[in-house]
């Protein structure tokens, strides 16, 4: 098969596996232990913290390790709510958008069950919101704004710096789910005025089951932990650290930083070639999302009038998505595509293709051939 589903997950880079290997074998210590095994593990974790932080221009002590972006998102959104409910007992209002990852929308629903008021903002035809929309939605009781950095389905990048500036001006906490953007586009948490940022290792050729949360200040100043216990991760995320996974995330972050600029150029070139080749056969193909301000390897393509059953029968050797991987089992039109104006029939006739580090020109040409054959079937 040819793998073009790198937005769902990426293969583990062999260099990352090599860095992890010792911590799966002889360096098995618990980083909380007060002996040589523990010290070596802790030293490696500290280095990984620094590697992750460097990719977003953050300090090592601003990085909290989690099981992935889903946990990080919940830790921020529910954690801020719990802080308000338990410490200040004030009313709380949260702002987000209708095209967030499902885990963010579910976290917001949970907050609503606890009495929070939620504003879900509509998006434009590209799946983005504006800073003006955010500012207009603010209330005196607004405590948090959560806006996805780059959309996981259509690849559009939100105006994060402008939104961060609005939140800073009004002293509102600003969180962004950067699972898709981390390691693919430049991120500077200071310049962008980001208070919280969520990431996952498996989106940047690292292992599954590990991620991180950037917090501008000590997390416990703004949120309550969801997992209490032994006091790991500055008391905000208890549990024995996944040392091999954390080492993998650190190494993947360093590699992503080294290759970010050149890889972005390569993936944009391949993406342009793919789209151009398909449009030459089927001019009515629609590229969803912003045509310019988008992730370099993401292509969401709608084929109006195409029977979506052809995806399974004609593209059985191509790995792709028809929506977010987290919603792929629901067999209905994507809520993200609906939010940008696509009807359900067009939504169901949409492919999400994710090009990645190990996508070759030869593979891409083969994939183009298969899709063209499908269009002519």
Secondary structure, 3 states (H helix, E strand, C coil): CEECECCCCCCCCHHHHHHHHHHHCCCCCCCCCCCHHHHHHHHHHHHHHHHHHHHCCCCHHHEEEECCHHHHHHHHHHHHHHHHHHHHCCCCEEEEECCCCHHHHHHHHHHHHCCCEEEEECCCCCCCCCHHHHHHHCCCCEEEEECCCECCCCCEECCHHHHHHHHHHCCCEEEEECCCCCCCCCCCCCCCCCCEEEEEHHHCCCCCCCEEEEECCCHHHCCCCCCCCCCCHHHCCCCCCCHHHHHHHHHHHHHHHHHHHHHHHHHHHHHHHHHHHHHHHCCCCEEECCCCCECCCEEEEECCCCCCHHHHHHCCCEECECCCHHHHHHCCCCHHHHHCCCCHHHHHCEEEEECCCCCCHHHHHHHHHHHHHHHHC
